[in-house]
Amino acid sequence: MMINRRETLRYLGIQGQQADDKTLRLVEEVEMELSQSIQQKSIYQEYPCSVSGHTVHLGGLLIVSADLAKNLKGCSYAVLLAATVGRAADFMIRKYSVTNLAKAAVVQAAGASCIEAYVDQIERDIQKYAGRRGLYLRPRFSPGYGDFALEYQKGIFAVLECSKRIGLTLTEGNLMMPSKSVTAVIGLTEDAKRSCYQHSCAQCGMEECGFRETDMTAPTDGAPTC
């Protein structure tokens, strides 16, 4: 199982420049160790969705969030998603935090890039399913983004049965364990113009979009993913 090295370097703050040999060696070592232990698990389900002002009704959940409501405006359905790449990164971070802080930082970055790549893969599957029904995906939106409070993790966990089905747990502060995990809401819309999957950010004229990538020059094809 491969890790997206370009994304790992981006999470390390190395973007638009060449990483030094020492960093690259650390990245290679982490990739090899982490890829042998990753355990990908996910669960997602589509639910009817309605928006009224700043309130979202979704899968029996009532969510008050102006940012999420704006993201889901015009969506009659949305997908609740939870995914994880397992505990390997957490174990490695604890181990190297004692013996090698630089390596611990690389594990943190590699784990982050891996869960992002995994969720991107799941989104592509959802996109194919939605496309057969003439629907398009809005950008995924997770608790903790904007005013979508982390406390809503509890409701998502209950609806999807995350602990039972994929082994996720919540801390008292509503953070997920394993830490390299994601929960998200993905709106389904009939309006292709409101989808970020019809074109790249570089081709899009919606410069005010909150999901617009800041670096639109890096190549996106051919990168290895976890």
N, C-alpha and C positions, 0 to 999 in steps of 0.2 A: 504494500500500500504506500503510495507516494504522497508527499506533502507539497503544497504549492509554495515553492521557495521564494518566488517574487513577492508573494503576499507576506510571507514570514519576514522578509527583509523590510517590507513596508511597515509592518507592525513594530519593527525595531527602530524605525525612523530613518532607514536607509532607502532613499528614493531619489532617482535621478543621479545616482553616483555609484561608483564601484565599491563593494564591500572589501575590506582588507582580508588578507589570507587567514588570519587568526579567527575572524568572525565566520568566514566561510567554512573553516574546519569544524567549528562548534556547531554550525547549522547542519552540516553533513552528519556529524555524530548524533545529534538530536533527531534528525530525520530517520536515521536507521533504527535507533532505539524506540522512538515513538510509534513508527509505522508498524512495528511488530506487535504492539499492544493495544492499538485502537479498536474499540468495539462500538460500531455505529448502530444506533437504535433511534427509531422515530415513530411518531403517531400523529396523524392529522385527520381532521374531519370537517366537512362543509356544513354550514348552518345558515338558516335565513338571517338576514341582517337588515336592520332599519336604523335610520338616523333622524333624530329630532333635536334640533339645536345642538347642544354640546353633549347629548346623551346618545349612546349606542346600545341597541338591544341586539344581542348576539348569542345564540345557543343557550338561552336561559340566563345569560349574564346581562347585567345592567352596568354599563361603564360610562362614567362621566369624564370626558376628555375632549377638549376642543380640538386638539391636534389629531387624535384618532378619528373623530367625527369628520374632520376636513378630509382626511385620507380616504375614508369610506363613503364619502358623499356620492350618491348615485349607484351604490352597490346594493343589490337585493340579496346577495349571498356573500359570505366570507368564509375563509378557512381558518380554523384554529390549528396551530402546529406546535409540536414540541419535538426536539431532537437533541441527541447527545453523541459524543464520540468516546464516552466512558471515562474511567478514573485514572487512566495511565498518566496523563499530563499532570494531574494533581499530585500523584505519587512522586513523579520525577521532580516537580517544582519543590516539594518538601525536602526531597533528598539533596538536591543541588543547592538549595538555599543555605544549607549548612556547609557544603564542601566547595561549591563553585557558583558564586552569585551571577557571573556572566552567563554561565550555562543555564541557570534557572531562568534568566530573562529570555534566552533563546527558546526554551521550552514553552514559556508563556506565550511568546509570539507564534511559534509553530502550532501550538494547540488552538490558538485563536483563528489562525488562517485555515486550519483543518475543519473546525466546526462551521466556519463560514462557507467553505467549499462544499461541505456536505449538505448544508441547507440550500445552497444554490442548486445542487443536484436535485433535491426534493422539489424545489420550486419549478424546475424544468418539467418534472413529471406532472405536477399540478397544472402547469401551463398547457401541456398536451391534452390533458383531460378536459380543461376548461375550453380550450380551442375547439374541440369537437362539438361544443354546445354554443359556439359563437360568443364566448366570454373571454375577457382579457384580465390580466392580473395587475392590481395596484402594487406598489412597493410594500414589502413586508414591514410591519410596524410592531415593535416589541415593547412590553412593559419597561419603563425607564426612559423611553424616548419622550422628549417634550413633557407634556403634562399627563401622559399615560402612566399613572403611578404604579410602582412596584407591587403595591398591595393587591392589585388585580391578578398577580401570579396565582394566588390561592384559588380564585375562581376558575382559571384556566386549568390548573392542576386537577381540580375536582371534576370538571366537565370531561377532560381527556383521560382521567385516571392515570396520570403520569407516573405516580409511584408504583402502582401495580403493574402497569403495562411496559414501561421502559426503565424503571428503577430510579427515577429522579426524585429528589427530596428537596424541601425548602428549609432554609435556616429561619431563625426568628426575624431576621431582617428581610425575608422574602428573596434571598439570593439562592440560586440553584446549586445543588451538588449532585453530580460532578459539576465543576465550574465551567467546563467547556461544553456548555449546553445552551440551547436557545428555545424560547417560546416566542410565538409571533402570531399576528393576525394578518391575513392576506385577503384583501378585498377582491371580489370578482365583479367586473363591470362589462356592460355591453358597449361602452364608449371606447373605441380604440384610441382616441385622442388622449384619454386619461390613463393610458397604459404606458409603463416605462419599458415594455417588452417589444414594442413595435420599431424601436430605433435605439441607437446608442445615445448617451448624453451629448456626445459631440455633434450629433445630427439634430438634436432636439432644440427647439426655440424657446422652451420654458425655462429661461434663465433664473426665474425666481423660485424654482422647485427646490424644496428642502432636501430632496434625495439626490440632487445633482452631484456627480462625481467632480472633485476638484482637479484631479489629474486625469485628463482625457487623452494623453499622448501615448501612454504605455500600451503595448500590444496585449490583446486579450485572448488570442487563439493559441492553442498548443501548449498551454501551461499545465504541468502535472498537477493533479488534484488528489486529495486523500481518498 
